[in-house]
Amino acid sequence: MEKVAGRPSDSKPIILPKNSREELRLSLAEFNGHPYVDLRVYYRDDESGEMRPSRSGITVSPTRWPAFMAGLQQLDEALEQCGLLPLEVR
């Protein structure tokens, strides 16, 4: 994808292993000239062995990003209060 000034091109994803067959990928992307954040589950294809995007995931526009992050902060605080975070994260 061609990079446009002030717009992200498809970025290198942040990969978080989910299990032996799946991973969560977080990346900046652009579709039809609009930037967005993509959080998507990828799975290992049985035939090719390659990681493929699943339908499980969400996209967040940059205008909604602050509200999304505020929601994650509230969830983080709830996890902390319930003692559900691993000790190395606290």
C-alpha positions in Angstrom: 0.0 0.0 0.0 1.3 3.4 -0.9 1.9 5.7 2.1 0.0 9.0 2.0 1.2 12.0 4.0 -0.6 12.0 7.3 -2.0 8.5 6.8 -0.6 5.2 8.1 0.3 2.6 5.6 -0.2 -1.0 6.7 2.1 -1.3 9.6 4.0 -4.2 11.0 1.6 -5.9 13.4 2.1 -6.5 17.1 1.5 -10.2 17.5 0.2 -11.7 20.8 0.1 -15.5 20.9 -3.4 -16.8 21.9 -2.8 -20.5 21.7 -0.8 -23.0 19.5 -3.1 -22.3 16.5 -4.1 -18.7 17.0 -2.7 -15.2 17.6 -4.0 -11.7 18.1 -2.6 -9.1 15.7 -2.8 -5.4 16.4 -1.9 -3.0 13.5 -2.5 0.3 11.9 -4.1 0.0 8.5 -5.9 1.9 5.8 -8.9 1.0 3.7 -10.5 3.2 1.0 -8.3 6.1 2.1 -9.4 5.9 5.8 -7.0 4.9 8.6 -8.0 2.6 11.3 -6.7 0.3 14.1 -7.3 -3.4 13.4 -7.4 -6.0 16.2 -7.9 -9.4 14.6 -7.5 -13.1 15.5 -5.4 -15.0 13.0 -5.4 -18.8 12.7 -3.0 -21.4 11.3 -4.4 -22.8 8.0 -4.4 -26.6 8.1 -3.4 -27.1 4.5 -0.8 -24.4 4.0 0.4 -23.9 7.6 0.2 -20.1 7.0 -1.5 -17.7 9.4 -4.8 -16.3 8.0 -7.1 -13.6 9.3 -10.3 -14.8 10.8 -13.6 -12.9 10.9 -13.1 -12.4 14.7 -11.8 -9.0 15.3 -12.6 -5.3 15.4 -11.6 -2.1 13.7 -11.4 1.2 15.5 -11.3 4.6 13.8 -8.7 7.1 15.1 -11.6 9.4 16.2 -13.0 6.6 18.5 -9.5 5.6 19.7 -9.6 7.8 22.9 -12.9 6.3 24.0 -11.7 2.8 23.2 -8.5 3.4 25.3 -10.6 4.9 28.2 -12.7 1.7 28.2 -9.6 -0.4 28.3 -8.3 1.7 31.2 -11.5 1.0 33.1 -11.2 -2.7 32.4 -7.6 -2.7 33.5 -8.6 -1.0 36.8 -11.4 -3.6 37.3 -8.9 -6.4 36.7 -6.5 -4.9 39.2 -9.2 -4.5 41.9 -10.3 -8.1 41.5 -6.7 -9.3 41.7 -6.9 -10.9 38.3 -3.6 -9.5 36.8 -0.4 -11.5 36.9 2.0 -10.2 39.6 4.6 -9.1 36.9 2.0 -6.7 35.4 1.0 -5.0 38.7 
